Amino acid sequence: MEMNELQTLRHSASHVLAQAVKRLYPDTKLAIGPAIDTGFYYDFDTEHTFTREDLDAIENEMKKIAKENLKIERFELSRNEALELMKDEPYKVELINELPDDAVISFYKQGEFTDLCAGPHINYTSKVKAYKLLSATGAYWRGDEKNKMLQRIYGTAFTNKDELAEYLEKLEEAKKRDHNKLGRELELFTTVDYIGQGLPIMLPKGARVIQTLQRWVEDEEEKRGWQLTKTPLMAKSDLYKISGHWDHYQDGMFVLGDENKDKEVFAMRPMTCPFQYQTFLNRGRSYRDLPMRLNETSTLFRNEASGEMHGLIRVRQFTISEGHLMCTPEQLESEFKGCLELTNYMLDTLGLKEDVYYRFSQWDPDNREKYIGTEEQWNEAQSVMKTILDDLGIEYYVGIGEAAFYGPKLDIQIKNVHGKEDTLITIQVDQMLAEKFGMEYVDKDGTKKNPYIIHRTSIGCYERTLALLIEKYAGAFPTWLAPVQIKLLPIADRHLDYVYEVKKKLEEKGIVRIEIDDRSEKLGYKLREAQLEKVPYMLVIGDKDIENKTVSVRSRKEGDKGAIALDEFITIIKDEIDTKKR
């Protein structure tokens, strides 16, 4: 079945769902129910809170509707007739009132159920036969937290039961890999209600993975000519007024104080760019100072809507591998390429490159209030960026309205295990903020010019990257990233002295992420626990190992490798760590 045909089927399934809900809960008010990439959903306004048992009952009612083989018929009404028909459905009335004067107002009817809808639909309800209601969750009307919280029922539908079964099997695998579940089970992170939503606590193992990533990123950036800065976590509103964040991003910021009452109002930083510019502005600059590459491991704060947050994917405080690069127009393309090469190296090493795709995020000329700058400046910036992307041979799709308020960007997109798309890494071209901050350099001809600025991340947000790595590897990180690389398992207490000797020799070679399990438990139990913790190597120590100066190696990947000389094992694991083998 073609995708558009499948979407039509799923759209019709959402109507069957809504009809079933209205039959079981007649006082429910209908919002919207579209088809989506993974199935469909419908939003309902009801005092009843849907449980799994309710979803099962709704599914049974949907089966009855399918068996009734109701014809799905389209009809059109005038605006007044449409408003009269939907007078008891306030959300439909709101949608009708917002339609243009010349809009065709269409409805679809199946039995006693009628819904405002542009279509298309299948012709009989009996064709909705391979479906499953997956979950119920809260959703603000129109995605705006200022509006009422509705209840959204998610489902999926296919043309036959085999396709549905295959999808549900993949869904179960996705649930097992979900970082929000697995990350807690592996004690990588946790959250606490009285600390707040979107403010995760990194436990020692999770903190160790992020520290490993951070050290690697900073070292790699230093090799490529980036200079480290360290800037404040907050600033007066004056700074954000210059940058434009105060006018264009204030809703996404944590503001400390009230401009109507306080002499000085501060805000936590949502990004580092206006702070790092002060390095450039510290003294006069000439073309000889360019390119100037400034990087920082930046902790940022963004006031995300509660409905948008999920595990480590979207949080209110996060740390990012941020950088800003000032250059001449002649240097722009080569420096952009250098940023992209750094990013691709990071993604390739982590094993994520095969999972990403590229979006050229442009402004929306029909929503001018969202952006600074003139139409001419935007057209020039987007033209320059398009030339760079095309010259580099990057395959991308265009995202209208996805640009930052000050410039277009290349967003490197990725989907989590549930298919939700997020931006992992961004590289953007900016020719506007340099002028706003008075950033100038003296060119070869003696004239003063504003530099181009490239905003970029090399690995993105560390928390989001950790989430995606948990899901990618199902918690079984490559050895170089693993929070615990080796578990030492003595068979008996008499083997402990040699165990500590092995540990010392490993540490002397820089292999320090080691745990000793000296509990009075059976070896099989300790091995199973280590396997559940996804530890790359388990070294069992017994009498023969002491006698022969060996370690009995159990590999997470290769199973029982038998007794190996300690020096040989050190060579193997050190090579695996140094080369960042996956």
Residue pairs with C-beta under 8 A, 6 or more apart in sequence:
1 9
1 159
6 158
6 159
7 35
8 35
8 120
8 121
8 122
9 122
9 127
9 128
9 157
9 158
9 159
10 35
10 36
10 39
10 40
10 156
10 157
11 33
11 34
11 35
11 40
11 117
11 119
11 120
11 121
12 72
12 121
12 122
12 125
12 127
12 128
13 39
13 40
13 62
13 128
13 131
13 155
13 157
14 33
14 34
14 35
14 40
14 41
14 42
14 155
15 33
15 72
15 108
15 110
15 113
15 115
15 117
15 121
16 62
16 65
16 66
16 110
16 125
16 128
17 33
17 40
17 42
17 58
17 62
17 133
17 153
17 155
18 30
18 33
18 42
18 44
18 113
18 115
19 62
19 65
19 110
19 111
19 112
19 113
20 58
20 59
20 61
20 62
20 64
20 65
21 28
21 42
21 44
21 46
21 58
21 153
22 28
22 30
22 113
23 61
24 57
24 58
24 61
25 44
25 46
25 48
27 46
27 47
28 44
28 45
28 46
28 48
29 44
29 45
29 46
29 89
29 90
29 91
30 42
30 44
30 45
30 89
30 91
30 92
30 115
31 42
31 43
31 44
31 45
31 91
31 141
31 150
32 42
32 43
32 91
32 95
33 40
33 41
33 42
33 43
33 115
34 40
34 41
37 419
38 156
38 418
38 419
39 134
39 154
39 155
39 156
39 157
40 154
40 155
40 156
40 157
41 152
41 153
41 154
41 155
42 152
42 153
43 139
43 141
43 150
43 151
43 152
44 150
44 151
44 152
44 153
45 91
45 141
45 148
45 150
45 151
46 151
48 54
49 136
49 151
50 58
50 136
50 151
50 153
51 136
54 136
55 133
55 135
55 136
55 153
56 133
58 133
58 153
59 131
59 132
59 133
62 128
62 131
65 110
65 111
65 125
65 128
66 125
66 126
66 127
66 128
66 129
67 126
68 111
68 125
69 124
69 125
69 126
70 110
70 111
70 124
70 125
71 110
71 123
71 124
72 108
72 109
72 110
72 121
72 122
72 123
72 124
72 125
73 108
73 109
73 110
74 106
74 107
74 108
74 119
74 121
75 106
75 107
75 109
76 104
76 105
76 106
76 107
77 85
77 105
77 107
78 105
79 96
79 99
79 105
82 96
82 105
82 107
82 116
83 93
83 96
83 97
85 107
85 114
86 92
86 93
86 96
86 116
87 93
89 116
91 141
92 115
92 116
95 116
96 105
96 116
99 105
105 116
106 116
106 117
106 118
106 119
107 114
107 115
107 116
107 117
108 114
108 115
108 117
108 119
108 121
110 125
111 125
122 128
128 157
129 161
130 157
130 158
130 159
130 160
130 161
130 163
130 164
131 155
131 156
131 157
131 158
131 164
132 155
132 156
132 157
132 164
132 168
133 153
133 154
133 155
134 154
134 155
134 156
134 171
135 153
135 154
136 151
136 152
136 153
136 154
137 151
137 152
137 154
138 149
138 150
138 151
138 152
138 307
139 149
139 150
139 151
139 152
139 307
140 146
140 147
140 148
140 149
140 150
140 305
140 307
141 147
141 148
141 149
141 150
143 307
145 305
145 306
145 307
156 164
156 167
157 164
158 164
158 167
174 417
174 418
175 181
175 417
176 182
176 474
177 417
177 470
177 471
177 474
178 311
178 417
178 418
178 471
179 311
179 312
179 313
179 416
179 417
179 466
179 467
179 468
179 470
179 471
180 310
180 311
180 312
180 467
182 470
182 471
182 474
182 475
183 189
183 206
183 311
183 312
183 466
183 467
183 470
183 475
184 190
185 475
186 205
186 470
186 475
186 533
186 534
187 203
187 204
187 205
187 206
188 202
188 203
188 205
188 206
188 209
188 466
188 470
188 483
189 200
189 201
189 202
189 203
189 206
189 312
189 466
190 200
190 201
190 203
191 197
191 199
191 200
191 201
192 201
195 201
196 316
197 306
197 309
197 316
198 304
198 306
198 309
198 314
198 315
198 316
198 317
199 315
199 316
199 317
200 311
200 312
200 315
200 463
202 210
204 483
205 483
205 484
206 466
206 483
208 483
208 513
209 466
209 469
209 477
209 481
209 482
209 483
210 319
210 462
210 463
210 466
212 480
212 481
213 459
213 462
213 465
213 466
213 481
214 297
214 319
214 321
214 462
217 297
217 321
217 346
217 458
217 459
218 228
218 295
218 297
220 342
220 345
220 346
220 458
221 228
221 295
221 321
221 323
221 342
221 458
222 228
224 293
224 338
224 342
225 293
226 293
226 294
226 295
226 323
227 292
227 293
227 294
227 295
228 294
228 295
228 296
229 275
229 276
229 279
229 294
229 295
229 296
230 296
231 272
231 275
231 276
231 278
231 296
231 298
232 269
232 275
233 268
233 269
233 299
233 301
234 256
234 266
234 267
234 268
234 269
235 266
235 267
235 269
235 274
235 275
236 264
236 265
236 266
237 246
237 255
237 259
237 264
237 265
237 266
237 267
239 274
239 275
240 246
240 249
240 250
240 253
240 267
240 274
241 247
242 274
242 436
242 437
243 273
243 274
243 406
243 433
243 436
243 437
244 372
244 405
244 406
244 433
244 436
245 253
245 270
245 271
245 274
248 370
248 371
248 372
248 405
249 270
249 405
250 267
251 303
252 270
252 302
252 303
252 304
253 267
253 268
253 270
253 301
253 302
253 303
254 267
254 268
254 301
254 303
254 316
255 265
255 266
255 267
256 265
256 266
256 267
256 268
257 264
257 265
257 266
258 265
259 265
268 301
269 275
269 298
269 300
269 301
270 300
270 301
270 302
271 298
271 300
271 322
272 296
272 298
272 300
272 320
272 322
272 324
273 324
273 433
273 453
273 455
274 433
274 437
276 294
276 296
276 322
276 324
277 324
277 433
277 434
277 437
277 439
279 292
279 294
280 292
280 294
280 326
280 439
280 451
281 437
281 438
281 439
284 442
285 292
285 440
285 441
285 442
286 441
286 442
286 443
287 328
287 441
287 442
287 443
287 444
289 441
290 326
290 327
290 328
290 331
290 441
290 451
291 325
291 326
291 327
291 328
291 331
291 335
292 325
292 326
292 327
292 451
293 323
293 325
293 335
294 323
294 324
294 325
294 326
295 321
295 322
295 323
295 458
296 322
296 323
297 319
297 320
297 321
297 322
298 319
298 320
298 322
299 317
299 318
299 319
300 317
300 318
300 319
300 320
300 322
301 316
301 317
302 316
302 318
303 316
304 314
304 315
304 316
308 314
309 315
309 316
310 420
311 467
312 463
312 464
312 466
312 467
313 416
313 420
313 422
313 463
313 464
313 467
314 422
314 464
315 463
318 461
318 462
318 463
318 464
319 461
319 462
319 463
320 457
320 460
320 461
320 462
321 457
321 458
321 459
321 460
321 462
322 456
322 457
323 339
323 455
323 456
323 457
323 458
324 453
324 454
324 455
324 456
325 335
325 339
325 453
325 454
325 456
326 434
326 439
326 441
326 451
326 452
326 453
327 335
327 451
327 452
327 454
328 441
328 443
328 449
328 451
328 452
329 452
331 452
332 384
332 388
332 429
332 452
332 454
333 387
333 388
333 391
335 454
336 388
336 392
336 427
336 429
336 454
337 388
337 392
339 427
339 454
339 456
339 458
340 392
340 394
340 410
340 427
342 458
343 412
343 425
343 427
343 456
343 457
343 458
343 459
344 353
346 458
346 459
347 353
347 356
347 412
347 425
349 580
350 459
350 465
350 469
351 472
351 473
351 478
351 582
352 414
352 424
352 468
352 469
352 472
355 414
355 415
355 468
355 472
356 412
356 413
356 414
356 424
356 425
357 395
357 396
357 397
357 412
357 413
357 414
358 394
358 395
358 396
358 397
358 410
358 411
358 412
358 413
359 396
359 397
359 398
359 399
359 402
359 410
359 411
359 412
359 413
359 423
360 385
360 386
360 389
360 396
360 397
360 398
360 399
360 408
360 410
361 399
361 402
361 403
361 404
361 408
361 409
361 410
361 411
361 428
362 382
362 398
362 399
362 400
362 401
362 402
362 403
362 408
363 370
363 371
363 378
363 382
363 400
363 401
363 403
363 408
364 370
364 400
364 401
364 403
365 375
365 378
367 401
370 401
370 405
371 378
371 403
371 405
371 406
372 405
372 406
372 432
372 436
373 381
373 406
373 432
377 431
377 432
378 408
380 431
381 407
381 408
381 429
381 430
381 431
381 432
382 408
384 429
384 431
385 408
385 409
385 410
385 429
388 429
389 396
389 410
394 410
396 410
399 411
402 409
402 411
403 409
403 428
404 428
404 430
404 455
406 430
406 432
406 433
407 428
407 429
407 430
407 431
407 432
407 433
407 455
408 428
408 429
409 426
409 427
409 428
409 429
409 455
410 426
410 427
410 428
411 423
411 425
411 426
412 423
412 424
412 425
412 426
412 427
412 460
413 421
413 422
413 423
413 424
414 421
414 422
414 424
414 468
415 421
415 422
416 422
416 467
416 468
416 471
417 471
422 464
423 460
424 460
424 461
424 464
424 465
424 468
425 456
425 457
425 458
425 459
425 460
426 455
426 456
426 457
426 460
427 454
427 455
427 456
427 457
428 454
428 455
428 456
429 452
429 453
429 454
430 452
430 453
430 454
430 455
431 450
431 452
431 453
433 439
433 453
434 440
434 450
434 451
434 452
434 453
435 450
439 450
439 451
439 453
440 448
440 449
440 450
440 451
441 448
441 449
441 451
442 448
443 449
459 465
469 477
469 481
474 534
475 534
476 534
476 536
476 556
477 483
477 534
477 536
478 536
478 580
478 581
478 582
479 485
479 536
479 537
479 573
479 576
479 577
479 581
480 576
480 577
480 578
480 580
480 581
482 513
482 534
482 535
482 536
483 513
484 513
484 514
484 515
484 533
484 535
485 511
485 513
485 514
485 535
485 536
485 537
485 573
485 577
486 506
486 511
486 513
486 514
486 515
486 535
486 536
486 537
486 538
486 539
486 573
487 514
487 515
487 516
487 517
487 526
487 530
487 533
487 535
487 537
487 538
487 539
488 499
488 502
488 503
488 514
488 515
488 516
488 517
488 539
488 541
489 517
489 523
489 526
489 527
489 530
489 538
489 539
489 540
489 541
490 496
490 498
490 499
490 516
490 517
490 518
490 541
491 523
491 540
491 541
491 542
491 543
492 542
493 518
495 541
495 542
495 543
495 545
495 546
496 518
498 541
498 545
498 546
499 516
499 518
499 541
500 516
502 539
502 541
502 551
502 566
503 514
503 516
505 566
505 570
506 512
506 514
506 570
507 514
509 570
509 574
510 574
511 570
511 573
511 574
511 577
515 535
517 526
517 529
517 530
519 526
523 540
527 538
527 540
527 554
530 538
530 554
531 538
531 556
534 556
535 556
536 555
536 556
536 557
537 553
537 554
537 555
537 556
537 573
538 553
538 554
538 556
539 551
539 552
539 553
539 554
539 569
540 551
540 552
540 553
540 554
541 551
541 552
542 552
544 550
544 563
545 551
545 552
545 563
548 563
548 565
549 565
549 566
550 563
550 564
550 565
550 566
551 563
551 564
551 566
551 569
552 560
552 562
552 563
552 564
553 560
553 561
553 562
553 563
553 564
553 569
554 560
554 561
555 561
564 572
575 581
